[in-house]
Every structure is written in structure tokens, then in C-alpha cells.
Amino acid sequence: MAPTDHLATALLPLLGGPSNIASATTCMTRLRIALHDPTALRAPGVRALPGVLGLVVDGDTCQVVLGPGAVARVAADLEELRRADALRAGRKARNATPGKLALRRVAQIFVPLIPALTGCGVIAGLAGLLANLRQLPALTTAFTATAAGFMALIAVFVGYNTAKEFGGTPVLGGAAAAVTVWPGVTQVHTVTGQLRPGQGGVLGALAAALVAVYAEKACRRLVPEAVGVLLVPTVTILLAGLVALYGLMWPAGEVAAAVGRFADRLPAEGGAAAGLVLGGLFLPLVMLGLHQALIPVHTTLITEQGSTVLLPLLATAGAGQVGAALAVYVRVGRDAAVRRTVRSALPAGLLGIGEPLIYGVSLPLGRPFVTACVGGAVGGGLLGLLEQLGGAIGATAIGPSGWALFPLLSGEHGPLRAAAGYGAGLAAGYAAGFAVTYLFGFPAENARGRHPRDNGDAALGSVQDR
């Protein structure tokens, strides 16, 4: 057994525990650790540990000298211990289930990519507008290149984040995923035929990075530390790359193609029924956090087809929520606290950020949450019908919703017609959410003249206390 096999376990309490570590990075021989509270460091104990060759303390940063090979192993073990501690704390606090943990990991992989997806989507929309207007062709080409660069390499970022989330070296995950987008894969022939760059999209990249993570962990257990600095990354990238080429890209490509075919058929065949279901059920998904599971689907559609037709339909749920909140604002005229909550959360709701209205207004009241779902179903149903009659409407990026989605819309008949159809869906959601909530979202006034909100005093009290 190497002297560093259990070093991370012994090192962690001497550093002040997992919560005291702000960040941990490595060089060839040293583990650099930034501490929230440097006074919690027990330097003599660290220096006395077997396998520690030295310790340098500089303010809130300490450098543990471990030597080549050993430093990577200890850093990986330390990160696993920190991650396990964070997961235990989160599970205890939230009573997390395995499903919620899986969704959290999906979010950790894809959510950091949303700003770039949003920015590139807006730039692509501007390029499309210039192309349609036949103005500034040179600038149009530059805009297109700027927007397409990130999308061409999104697999690398997915691989990087996947390895980071699952406890591997992030850059090795990115390197393994990069194999899937290299133009030269067209020269690789498998039993399923010739490969193409990007085949499998983000799903193939995620799978390749997972292979890299487990290959790296196995190598660190088996390879001697003296040669680990050379062999571990080499074997990790080689093994993950070969598995990606000969075992992952084709099946991942088939899954991505199936998702694309489903998305193509949804507006054409599902129409109003599909929009009604998607618009009506999305708020409960958001409430439970299950909407995170759709991020890879949206990303796959954007990388494969250039846009996701699901997002505009789902966005109508937010319109139903806004309409319901406006009705609450009108009906609870005597409750200044609830009206203040609606006013503060409404701007975010108009931009598609529904959680403040869900948790601050409609969900505590009960009925308005249900009527908000009805409003979203009406908006989604109308948009689905318009798509069935006039062609699909998609979003070139994920993240924004509500009014913020307008610059990202695309459609078979141009962005203006897509914006008109989407705007009609939003308007229907606003109107239906307001009307249904106003009429049915509160108990009827009884003979003693109680205000409609009085039946929900307990729930409203929790809102007022915030």
C-alpha cells in the first residue's frame, strides 16, 4: 500500500474540514489549497503525515508538497471526499432521492453552458435577421462564425463539466469528448459504417467523458505513482477515445436522431393536444425541479437541428402563471403583503423565471397554482394549433423564456411570423390564467361577507412572513 493511499482522509480534518476548503488545485508536485479560515489549519499535523514532503503556508493558502503522481491521486481523493461531504449535507437538508441527485448532476453539467448558449443564440438570430434583409453580408458571415464556434465545440464543454461533476480531471473529460467532434472521424470506419463529426451530440460527449472518469480512477488505483503522471492521462484519453469511436458515437447518434424525429412530429401531428399537455404540466415539473431533465433534450435538439421546438410550448406555462398572479393581485386588494409579493415577482415572471411567483404566490394559495396550470395549457394549446397549421416554432437557445425568448425564435416562415405565433400563445396564457384564476381561483364569498382570500389565511400568512 502506497503511503498516500489514505492521505486525503487524514489531511481533510487537519485543513479544518471540507467546509473550510475554498478551492484545491494542483501542479506537478504541489497541492494548492485555499482556506476560508486559515487559523483552522493544523500545520504541524500536516507536516507529520506520512507522504507529505513539505508544507508552505502563505496567508489563506497552503501548499502541500506531495511529489509527482502522488499529488494527482491525493487531489482526486480529496475532491471525492469534499463532494461526498457536500452530497451528504445536501441529502440530509433536502431529503434528496436518487432521482433528485441525478437531476442535480444533469444541472451541474448543462446549466453552466446556458449563458454561452443564450449569447450564441442571440447572435445567430441577428445573423439570420441580416441574412433575411440581405444587408451587410460580410458582417452576417462574421456573426454566423461567432455564434457557430461554441456550438461546434459544445461537446468539449459537456465533457469537461461531466468529468468535473463525477470526480475526474475535467480537462481529460474534455479531451475524451473532443474526439467526437474532430473532423477526421470521417476516416474512421466501424461495423455500423462511417462516422461523422459531432455524431451523437452532447449525449455521446457525456458518455465519453464518463468513460474517461472511470478509466482515470482505475488507472490511479493500478498505475505506480512514479509513472502515473505520464500513463494515467495517456491511458485515460486513449481508452475513452476508442470507446467513443467504436462503441458510443453511433448509438448516441441514433438516440439524438430519434429525439429530432419526435420533435419534428410533435407540432405537425400533436398540434393543440401536445401544446395543451406541455403547457399544462410544465409548472408542476418546475415546482418539483424535474424540468432540469429536459436540458439535455433541448441541447440535443439545438445541436442537431438548430433549435428546440419544445421550449416555446413549455414557455406558455409561465404565461399562465403571470395571468394567475395578476388575478391574485386584483382579488386580494385588502392584503398589501401579497400584492407586494406579486409586484416584486412579476418582472421575473414576465421574463420566464417562474419560481418567485410559484413559491411566493400561487402555490401557498393552492387553487391559483392549479388555475395557472390551466392558463398555461390554454396558451400551449393555441400555440400548438398555430404550429400545426403554419409550421414549427423553435428557440435557438435555452435559458430565457417569456418575453426574453422573442430574440431567440426561429420558424419555417421567418422570425417575425414565429414571434407572432409565440406572442399569441403568451397572450392566450395570460388571458386564460387571469380569467380562470379570477373566476375559480378563490372560494366564493359566503353569507357573512368574508373576502375570497380568507379561506387561505394560513397560507397567506406564510407569504407575509417572508
N, C-alpha and C positions, 0 to 999 in steps of 0.2 A: 504494500500500500504506500503510495506516494505521500510525503509529508504535507502536501497541500490538499489532500482529498477532503478533509473536513475543516479546512482553514476558514472558509466563509462563515460556517456556523459558529466557530469560535470568535471570529472577528466582529460579527454583527453587534453583539451586546457591548463590546469594547468601544464601538463607534457611537454608542448612545441609542442603539436600536434602529429598526427600519425607518421609523418616522423622522429620525434625525438626519437622514441622508437626503440631501437635496439633489445630487447627481453623482454618477460614477462613470468615469471614462478611463481608457487605457492607452498606454503607449507600448513600446516593445518590452519594457521591463517593469513599469510602474502602474499602480492602480491609483488614479487621482480621484479623491472623494471630497465633494463639497458638503459641509455640515451646516445644518440650521443653527445648532448651538455648539460651538467649538469647545465650550467648557465641559461638555459631556464626554469628550474624548478621553480615554484612559491610555495615554501614550505608553507608559511602562509595560502595561499588559500586552499592547500590540507588539512592541519590540520583543517581548519574551516568547511570542508564539513560534512554534516550530514552522519553518518555511518562510518566515518573514526575514528578509535580508537587511532591512533598514526602514526608518520612518522619518519623513521630513514634514514638519508642520509649518504652515505659512498662513497665519490668520485663521480664516474659516475653512481652509483647505488643507488636507493632509495627503501625502503621497506615500503609499505603502510599496516598498521595493520588494518584488517577488521573483524577478528573473524572467527570461523569455519562456514562452509556453505556459508556465505556471500562472502568469498574470491573466491570460485569457480564460483559463479554466476557473480561477477564483472569481474573476469578474462575472462570468456566466452563472456560477453558483450563487454569488451574492445577489445578482439580479433575480434569479429564481426565488430566493428566499424573500426578497423585498416584494416581489409580485405575489407570492403565496400569502404573505402577511397582509398585503392590501386586499387580496381577494377574500381572505378570511374576515377582515374587518368589514368589507362591503357586504359580504353574505350575511354576517351577523346583524348588520344595521338594516339591511333591506330584505332579509329573509330570501335571498336570491335563489332561484331554481336553476337547474342546468340550462333550461331554455333561455332564461334571462341572461345567464353568463355567456351563452353562445351569441346572443344578440349584442351584448356589450362588446364582445370581441369583434363582431362584424362592424360595429360602430367605430371602434378604435382603429380599424383598418381603413375604412372608407370615409368617415367624417372629416379627417384632416385633409382629404383631397377636394372637399366641396368648394373652398374658396377659389382654387385654380379652375375647377370645372365651371364655376359661375363666371369667372372673368373670361375664360376662353369662350364660353357660350355667348356672352355679350359681344365679344369681338367678332365671333363668327356671324352673329346676327347683323352687325354693322357691315361686314363684308358682303353678306347676302343682299342687304339693302342697296349698297353701292353697285353691286352687280346688276340688280334689277333696274336701277336707274341708269345704268350704263355710264356711270360717272367715275372719273379718277381710276382708270384700270390698273395703273401701277400701284396705287395705294390699296386697291382691292386685293391685289396679289400679296402685298405685304401683310395686310390684315389676316388673310387666309393662312399664310405661313405662320404667323404669330399664334393664331388660335389652334392650328393643327399640330404644332410642335409638341405640346403637352399631351394631347390625345394620342399621338403616335407612340409616346413612351409611358403612358399611364400604367402599363404592366409593370414597369420597373418600380414605380412608386408603390403599387399594390404589394409587390414582393418585399420591398423594404419594410413597409408597415406590418406585413404579416409576420416576418421574422422577428421584428421588434416586439410584437404582441405575444408571440408564442415562445419567447425566451431565447431566440437565436441571435446571431450577429446580423444586424439589419442590412449591412452592405452585401453580405453573402446571399441573403434572400433576394435583394435587388438584382444581383448578378445572375442568380439562377433564373429569375423571371425574365431577365433581358434576353435570354436565349429565344424566347417565344416570339420576340418582335424583330429579331435580326433578319435583314433582307436575305441573307444567304441560306435560310432554312429551305428555300425553294430547291436547293440542290440535295436535300435530304429526302430519301425515298423510304417509306415504311410499307408494311404489309397493307395499309389502308390507302396507299397512293402518295402523291407528292404533297408536301406540306406547303403552307403559305404563311407569310409573316403575320403575326397577330392572331393566328387561328386559335380559337378558344378564349380570346379576350382576357378579361380580368379573372375569369374562373380558372383558366389554365395557369395564369401567373400566380394566383393564390395557391393552387395545388403544388406548383413547382417550388414555391417558397416554403411550403410546409415540408416537402421532401428535404429541402436544404436544412431546415431546422433540425429534423430528426437525424439526418445524416451527420450534421455537425456535432450534435450531442453524443452520438455513438462514437464518432472519431475521438472526441475529447476523453471518452472513457477508455478507449483502446490504444490510442497512439501515445508513445512515450513523450513526456514533456519536452525533452531536448530537441525533438524534431517536429513537435506539434505546430510550431509557428509556420512551418512550410507545408506539412502534409495535411493539416486539418482544412484550411481553406481550399487547397487543391482538390482533395478528395470530395469535399462538400459540393463545390461547384460542378465538378465533373460528373458525379453521381446524379445530382439533381438535374443537370442539363440533359444527360442521356435519358433519364426517366421522363423528363418533359417532352423530349423529341419523340421518343418511341412508345410512350405509354399514356401521356396526358393530353397533348395538344389536340389529337383527333377527337377523343370523346368529349373534351371540353368544348370543342368547336361544334359538335353535334348538339350539345345542350344549349349553347348560345344560339344556334340556328333555330332550335325548337322554340326558344323564348321569342325570337324575332317573328317566327311564323304565327305564334299565338298573338303577339301584339298587332300584327298585320290584320288578323281576322277579327280582333276584338271590336274595332269601330265599324267594320264592314258588316259583320254578322250579329254582333251583340247589340249595337246601337243603344237605344234608350234603356233597355234592360240592364246592359253591362254598366252604363253610366249610373243608373239608379243604385245598383248594388255597391259599386265602388264609392260613389259619393256618400252613400248612407252608412257604410261600415267603417270609413276611414277614421272618424273621430274616436270610436272605441279602440281602434288599433293604436292611435296616438296616446290615448289615456293609459293603455297597458304597456306602452313602449314597444309594441310589436311592429310598428311602422319601420323600425330600423332594418328589419329583414328584407325590405323592398329596395334598399340602397344598391346592393349588387345587381338586382334586376334592372333598375334604372341605368346604372353604369354600363351594364352589358348592352342594353338597347342603344345607348348613346354611342358606344364604341363600334357597334355592329351596323347601326342604321343611321346614325347621326342625330337621333332624337328619341325621346321616350314618350309614347302616346299615353302612358298611364298617368303621368304627373298632372296634366291639365284636368283630367277627370277626377282625380283624387283631390285636387285643389278646391273643387267646388264644395267640399266638406267644410273648409274654412269659411266660405261664404255663408253657409247655413249657420255657423257658429256666430258670425258677426251679426247677421239678421236677428238671431235669438237674443244676443246681448243688447241690441238696440231696443227690442221689445221689453226686456227686463228693465232697461233704463226708464222706459215710459211707464211701465206698470208699477214700479216701486218708487213712485215720486216722493213718498214720505221718508224714504230711507237714504239719507245723504251718504252713508258709508258705502252702500252697494253702488250707488250712482258714481261715486268717486272711483271705485274699483273698475267699473265699466269704462269710465273715461280714460283711466290710466292704461288699461289693457287693450283698448280698441285700436290705437295706431299699430301695435304689433299684430293684432288680428287681421287688419287690412293688408298687411304685408305677408300674411300666411303663417305667422307664428301663433299658433292657437293655444299653447299651454296656459298662458296667463288667463285667458277667458275661460278655458275648461276648468282649471283648478280653482280659480278665484271667483267665478260667477255661476256658470251653468251647472257644473257637477254638484256643488254644495246645495243648490236649489232642487236638484233632482229632475223634475219634469222638463225644464228648459234644455237640459242636455239631450233628452230624447227628441224634443221638437227641433233642436239644432240639427240632429241627425236626419230628421225628415226634410229639413230645408236643404241639407247637402245632397240628399237623394234626389230631390226635385231638380236642383241645379245640374247634378251629374246626368240625370235622365235627359234633360233638354240638350246638354252638350253632346251626349252620346247620339241622340237623334240627329242633331245637326251634322255630326261627323259621318253618320251612316248615309246621310243624303248628299253631303258636299265634300267628303274626303277627310282623312285623319288630320288631327291637330296634335303636334308634338312639342316638347320642350328640349332645347339643345343643351341644357344643363340642369342639374338638380341643386337643391338648396332653397332658392327663393320660391315663393308661392304668392297667392293673392295678386295684388297689383304689381308686385315685383317680378312676376312671371311674364308680363307683357313683352319686354325686350328680348326674351328668350324663345318666343313662339316661332314655330315654322309649320308650314302646311303645304298640301299639294297645289294650292292656288295662291300661294304667296303669304307673307307675314300679315298683311293688312286684313285679309279675309280670315286668317287664323285668329287674329286679335279680336275681330268682330264676333266670331263664334264663341271664343273663350269668354269675352265680355258678356255675351248673352247668358252663358251658363252661370257666371258670377252674379249677374243681376237677378236671375231666377232664384239662385240660392239665397241672396239677401232678402228678396221679397217673400219667399216661402218660409224662410226661417223666422222672419219677423211676424208674418201673419199667423202661422201655426202657433208660435210661442205666445203671441198676444191673446189668441182665442182659447188655446188649450194648455198653455204652459203653467197656469196657476189654478188653484181651486176656486170655484165660484164663490162670490161673496154670500154669506149666509144672512139669515133674517136679522141678526144683531148688527149687521153693517160692518163686519170685520173686513179689513183690507185684504186683497187676494194674497199678499205676501205673508200674512200672519200664520198660515199653516206651516211655513218654513222658517219660523223664528229661530229655532235652534241652529239650523244650518247657516242662516244668515249671520247669526252671532259669531260663528267661527270665521266668517269672512271679515266681519267688522274688527275682530281682534287682530287681524294681520297688519 
